[in-house]
Amino acid sequence: MTKQAAGAVRCAAVLALAWACTQAWAGTVTVVTSFPKELTQAYKTTFEKANPGIRIEILNKNTVQGMAYIRELPVGQRPDVFWASAPDAFEVLAGQGLLEAIPDLVNKAAPTKVGAYPINPADFKYLGQALAGYGIMWNTRYVAANKLPPPKQWAELVKPLYFGHLAMSSPSRSGTTHLTVETMLQGEGWDKGWSQILQIAGNCAAITERSFGVPDGVNNGQFGIGLVIDFFGLAGKYSGFPVDFHYPDVTAVVPANIGLVVGAKNRDEAKKFISYTVSLEGQQLLYDPKISRLPIMPPESMGGKAPAGYPNPFEIAKRAKVQFNSDLSEARYNVVSAVFDQTITFRLKELQAATKAIHAAEAAMAKKANPKAAQLVKEAREAAYTPVVDTAKVADQAFLAMFAANKKDAAVNKGVTALENHWNTSAKQNYERARSLAEQALVALK
């Protein structure tokens, strides 16, 4: 074979390979999601079987990381689909012009609202794909062995008997935890809500790296009780783990969502996948025990597939005390995450120590009245459980705007970092003071 002929063969081979890659790429839908593998694999398998020319590629990132990933890529290189629980995260992306309206993909058999909350936004920049509420899961063997009553309300989790038995994640690491925390804040009000969250966190054995760490720990008995989105608790229960789950009164039912990214590589294939996830067949997949999510369609519209005793989100929404405000959540999204991390995630040991000392002093006071000790404990509680950002500050639009601005701006980053450092230092000082005051109360009682 001549050199020219060999070159021609090589060239043809390269062109053929390039064409094959192009064809394969054209049929690939890249999905950025915070959802666990059990859910994404089920949808990937069933969709690819029904659509053999399309491949689903899953990029698993937590909600905050997924949002940043989409923002940072240019048009034409972005993933195709964003799929996560947090409606406020979708509002942020929609507000930044990163999600495309898809009204043609709406499942018209689904109700327009769950409770008072729209299943789909008015501009259809994303769609509700499942429904979710927030609550408490517990390991039935663990609570029995430790003689703990299964908690049914958030307020119960502040009690001393739960010290060291709880676990939760951080809003900055988990969109579902962000929704759980925001639901408490909206249900109780900012100041009272943060006081409750700080007391619950003080009782926690751990703030986990990912939201999955909480249900995994409860399922295997590492933790007794976890604060979770419902599908974590339900999936454990219906998969046969010794766990149960309850919706507190202060909860909300809101959609978990799916959206088409502006500048996606494979728009048409992505739309087919989104359409499948909200179709009757796609909704029925949510009843898989390993998934255990709540469909956007009422149980009577699910073709008889709803398991006996399965939660009805529309009934839960009727009695839920929180009508979730996604605009409010979006406006203070980054502030909530920053306050939590600086005062809880990064200062958990100090908060635990303060909480333990307060519990000990209160237990001693229950046996012996002492006005001086009572005043010291009151001051300890105020030091430990008063939020570093109060209601007035979080209503300041300039303050909120600073946290919503691009941190790549040096001036913005400097200002935010200075505030976060101040909160962190203040939290440390507050917890140490609280522990000292509680210990002084114990001395006064002797």
N, C-alpha and C positions, 0 to 999 in steps of 0.2 A: 504494500500500500504506500502510495506517495505521501510526502509530508503534507501536501495540499489536501489530499483525501482524508488523511488522519485528522487534520485540523477541522475539516468540514464535519466529520463525525463527532468530534469533541464539541464543536459549536452546536450541532443539532441536539446533542445530549443535554448540554447546558440549557438550551432554549426549552427543551421538553420538560426538564426538571423545574425550570422557572414557571412554565405554564401550569404544571401539576401543583406547585406550591400556591400559585395564584388561585387556582380553582379550589384547593383545600381551604385557603384563607378566606375566600369569598363565602364559604359555607360555615364559618366559625363565628359563634356568638359568644363574646366575652362578657361574663357576668361578675360584677363586683358585689360581694355580699358578706354580711356578718353572720349569716345563718349556719348552723352546724351541718356537717357532712351528711348526716342521716337524711336531712331534708333535701339538700341540693342534689345528692346522688339519686334520690328517688325521682326528682323532676328531670334530671339529666337523662336517666335511663329510659323513662317512659316517653319523653319527648323525642329523643333520638331514634327510638324504635318506630315512632309514628312519622318521623321526618328523616329518613335515612340520608338525605343530602346535606343535613345540617349537624354540625358538631357544637356542643356546649362546653365552653371552657370556664371553669370556676376559679375566681381569684378571691380567696377568703381573707378579708380584712375587717377589723372592727369598724364601726360606723364612722368614727372620726377619721381614721386612716383612709377609709374608702372615699370619703368626701374630698380629702386632700389629694388623693391620687387622681381623681377625676379633674379637679381644678387645675392641677399642674401640667396636664398633658394638652398638647395643641389639637386643634380640630383635625380629624383624620387619623389620629393615633389614640383616641380615647376608647375606653371599653364601651360596650354597647348598652349594657343594662346595669342599673343600680337597684339592689334588692335588700331591704332592711326593715326593721320594725319602726324606727322613729319618724313620725310625721313631721316633727320640727326640723329634722335633718333634711328631709325632702323640700321643705319650705325654704331652707337656706339655699339649697342648690337651685331651686326654681327661681328664687330671687336674684341669683347670679347669672341667670340665663343659660343654665347648663342642662335643663330638662325640656324635652319636646312635648307639646300637647298631643295626646293620643285619644281623643274622644271616640274614634271609630273602634277602639278595642274594649270599650266598656261592656261588661256583662249586664245586659238589660233585665235579666231575671233576678238580679240582686236588688235589695232595697236601696234607697238612696241614702238612708241614715241608719246608724246604730245609736239608739237613744236620740240625743240631739246633735250627734257628731256626724258630719257628712262622710260617707264611705269613700267618695271621690271628691277632690277639690273642684271648685266651680270652673277653673281653667283647664282641668284634666291634664295638668303637667306631670301627673303621676297617678296611679290607680291603687285603690285598696285591694290587696291580694288575700289577706287573711285578717282576722280580728284578734285583739290581744287585750288582756287585763293584767293587773299586777297584784301580787299577793305573797303569801307565806307558804313555803313547803317545809315539811319536817320528816325526819326519819322516825317511823313509828317505834322501832326497837330501841333507838337511842333515847327518845323521850321517856319511854317506859322504864328503861334501865336507870335513868337519872331522875326519875320521878318528877318529870316536868309536864305540866298541863299543855297540850297542844295549843299554841296561841292562835287567836282568830282576828285580832286587831293590831295595827301598828303600835298603838299606845301600850299594849301589854309587853312589848319587847324591851321597854325601858326598865322593867322590874329587875331587882337584884338576882332573883333565882335564875335568870337567863344569862348571867355574866359568864363569858367564855364559851357559850354554846352556839353563838350566832355567826353568820358569815354573810357578806355582801361584796359586790364589786364596786368599782368607781365609775362615776358618770363619764369621765374622760376616757375610759377604757371600754365602755360598753354603752351603746345607744339604749338598750333595754333598761339598764340601771339608771341612765339619765331620765328616762320616762318615769321610772318608779320614784325617784327622788323628786322630780318635778310634780308628780301627782300628789305626793305628800305636801309639798310646798303650796300647791294650789288648794288642797283640801283644808289645810290648817292655817294658811297664811304664812308669809315669809318668816317672821320672827319666831312664832310658835313652831312652825314646821322645822326650821333649822335646829331649834332647841331639842325637838324630838329626835331628829336625825343624829345629832351629836350624842344624845344619850344612848340611842340604839348602837351607834358605832362604838361607843365606849364599852358596850357589852360584847362586841364582836371579837372572835378569836382571830379573824383575818379579814383583810380587804384583798380579794383575789385579783390576780393579774388579768384574767379574762372573765367574762360573765359565766362561761361554761364551768369555771372552777367552783362556783357555788353549788349548782345542782349535782355535779360530779361528787363533790365532797359530802353532800347530804345523802346521795344515793349510796355511797360506800361507808357511811357512818363516821367520816372524819369530822363533820359538823353535825349538830343536831337539827339546826333550823337555818333556813336561808331565805333572803328577800329576793324574789325572782319574778320574771315575767311568767305568765301562766303556763306556756307550753313546756317550759323546763320541768315544772312540777307535774304536769299532766303526762308528759312523755315518760318520766320516771315511774309514775303510778301505773300507767297502762302497759309499760314494758316489764312489769313484774317486780320492781324494786320495792322494798318495804317503806314506801313514802306516801304522804298524802299532801293535799294542797287546799288552801282556802283563800277566797277573795275577801279582804276586809271591807268594811263599809266605805272607808275612804279609798276608793279605787276609781278607775276610769276604764272604759272599753273604747279603744281607738284602733284604726286600721294599721296593720303592717303593710308596707307599700312596695310597689315596683314601678320603675320609671325608665324611659328611653332617653339615653344621654345624647345631647346635642353634639354633632360632630362625630357620631359613632361610625365605626368602620363598616358595619354590616346592618344597616337600618332595617331592611325588609325582613331579613331572617330574625332579627331581634324582635320585631313586632309580632312575628308568628309565635315566638317563645312567650312573650308577655301575654298574648291572647290565650295561649294554652293554659297558663297558670291561673287565669281567672275564669276559665271555662268550667262546666260541670265536672268533666273528667279531672281537670287539674285541682278543683276544689275537693273532690272526693279523696284525693291523695292525702289531704291534710288529716284524715282519720287514721292513717297508718300509725300504729302504736308508738313507733320510734319518732314520729313527727308530732302528733297530738296537738294540732293547732285548730283554731276556731274558724270555720269558713265564713265568707261574706254573705253566704246565702242561708236562709233559715233552715233548721233541721228538716222541716216538712218538704223542702224543695231539693233535698239531697238524694233523691232516688232510693230512700230506705236504707242508706248506708250509715246513718248516724248510730254509733254504739249506744246501748242502753245506759242511761244515767249520765251521758256526756253533757258537759255544760252547754247551756244555750246562751250565747253572748247577748242576744237581744233582751232576754229576761234579766241578765246580770246588769246590763246597761240601765234598765228601768229603776233598779234599786241603788245603783252606784251614786255616791254623794258628790262626785267630782264630774263636772262637765268640762272636760279638758280643753284648755285654751292654747292651741298650737302657736298662735301669734305671740302670746306672752312668753311661751317656752322658747320660741325662736329668738326673741329679743334679748333674753338673758342666758342663752345657751352656754356661752363660753364663761360667763361669770359663775354660773352654778358649778361647772366643772372645776374652775380654778379655786373657788372657795372650798369645795370638797377636798381637793387634793392638798391644798396648803394647810388645811386645819384638821384633816382626818387621815388621808392616805399617808402623808409624809410625817405625821405626828401621832400615829396610832398608839405607840408605846406610852407616850406621855398622857394621851387621853384615857387609855386603859387604866393607867396608874391612878389618875385622878378619880375616875369612876369607881374603881375598887375601894379607894380610901373613903369616898362619899358613902358608898354602900355600907362600909364597916361602921362609920360614925352613926349613920341612921339606924343601923341594927342595934347599936349600943343605946342610942337615945330612946328606942322603943321600950327599953327595960328601965330607963332611969331619966326622968325629966330634968332638964338643965337649960335655963334660958340662954346662958352664955354659949353653950354648945350648939343650941338651936340657931343662934345668930351666926355663928361661925360656919355652920353647914349651909345656911341660906346664902351666905357670901361665897362659899365654895361652889355652890350650884350656879350662881350667877356668873362666876369667873369661867367655869368650865363649859357652860351650855348657852352662853349668849353669842350669837353669830358675829363675826368680825365685820360683816357688811349688814347694815340695818335696812329696814323697809324704805326709809327716805332715800338712802343712797342708791338702792337698786331701782328706784323710780326716776333717777337722774338720767336723762337721755344722753347727755354728753359722756357720762360714765359708761353706759352700755355701749355707746358707739365706739369708744376706745377699745373695748374688748372684741368688738365685731370687726375692727379694722384689720388690714393686712399687717401681720407681725414682721414681714420683711422690711417694712418701713422702720428705719433705725430709731426714730423718735418715738413711734408707737411702741416698739418692742421695749425700749428703755423704760417708758412710763409703766407699761404693764408689768414688767419684771420687778420694778421697784415696789409696786403695790403688792404683788405676790410675795415678795420677800418680807414685806412688812406684815402681811397676814400670817406668814409662817412663823416669824419671830414672836408676834403677838400671841399666837396660839400656844406656842411653847411656854411663854411666860404665864399665860392664863392657866394652863393645865398644872404647871408647877405650883402656882399660887393656890389653886383649888386643892391640890393634894396636901399642901402645907396647912391650909385652913382646916381641912377635914381631920388631919392628924392632930391639930391643936384641939379640936372638938373632942376627940377621943381622950386626950390627956385631961381635959376639963371634967370629963365624966368619971374619971377614976377617983 
